[in-house]
Amino acid sequence: MKLRPALLLSLLFALWVPIKASARCPGPVALQVLGSGGPIADDDRASSGYLLWLNGEARLLVDVGGGVFLRFGQSGARIEDLDAIVLTHLHTDHSADLPALLKSGYFSNRTRPLPIIGPSGAEGWPGIEDYLEGLFAPRRGVYRYLAGFLDGGDGLFETPAMEIDAKLREPITAFGTKDLRVRLVGVEHGSVPALGVLIEAEGRRIAITGDQNDDNPAYARMIEGADLLVADHAIPQDAGRVAKRLHLTPQGIAGLAGEAGAKQLLLSHLMHRSLVALDESRKIIADAYKGPVSLADDLACVRLD
Ligand SMILES: [Zn+2]
């Protein structure tokens, strides 16, 4: 039997279902979406956040946008188990819940330092070190009652800032333990200092674009052969010039996934403006990238066994 192209296309789209949300995210290696939305509170999604699970422990958190505080608790993750937190950049939808999540850790058994890795500053933007100072500095910080996060005092665990030069166009290993490595490279996100992420663990490679535009060959090189590419799908193809300076277009996402040879693609950072144009975006992406594509949802779990 010969299938008509239209039917083939609809069968293909039928595979684009949201990955099922689950509280726990088991497996030797898994990535859980804590927030699949963007900066607008109109889509029933938390803002950006991703949790790496290794052998049943949540070991790395990438981005802590609004709502991630709640999703972190729902996921069953424990702040004691985190090796580090990475903030790809300091837009609110990637960073605003950080102080609340850290404060929650005060009530845990954690005593060891928790590194906070983030970009350097630029005109109009603090670096990650100034960001933490702005939150917790003893005299001037807005949450000065939590100043112990800067020096480990007052019964709080220390949160040392690890500032990565956002102008870097060669990837570096920013953080590593015996079974986990975080590689970062500077990416273009308008005038905002921003980092693209690759996590390597248990022989798996997980790429998280963060917010970036289409103009980042160093990022594509860094994530070559990724087992999973989580791409921010914030805008439709016909978005305006300013939005395209900030974000990957559907064409850009497909190009990145294809160039990097990513084994699967998860679209996240979904917003009303990208969701209403989803059918069109799907066609554009399916034309250029032949691997499996899924839509993220809050608490969705992608196992990479
Ligand atoms: Zn952003």
Residues whose N, C-alpha, C, O or C-beta is under 5 A from the ligand:
A	BS01	ZN	H91 D211
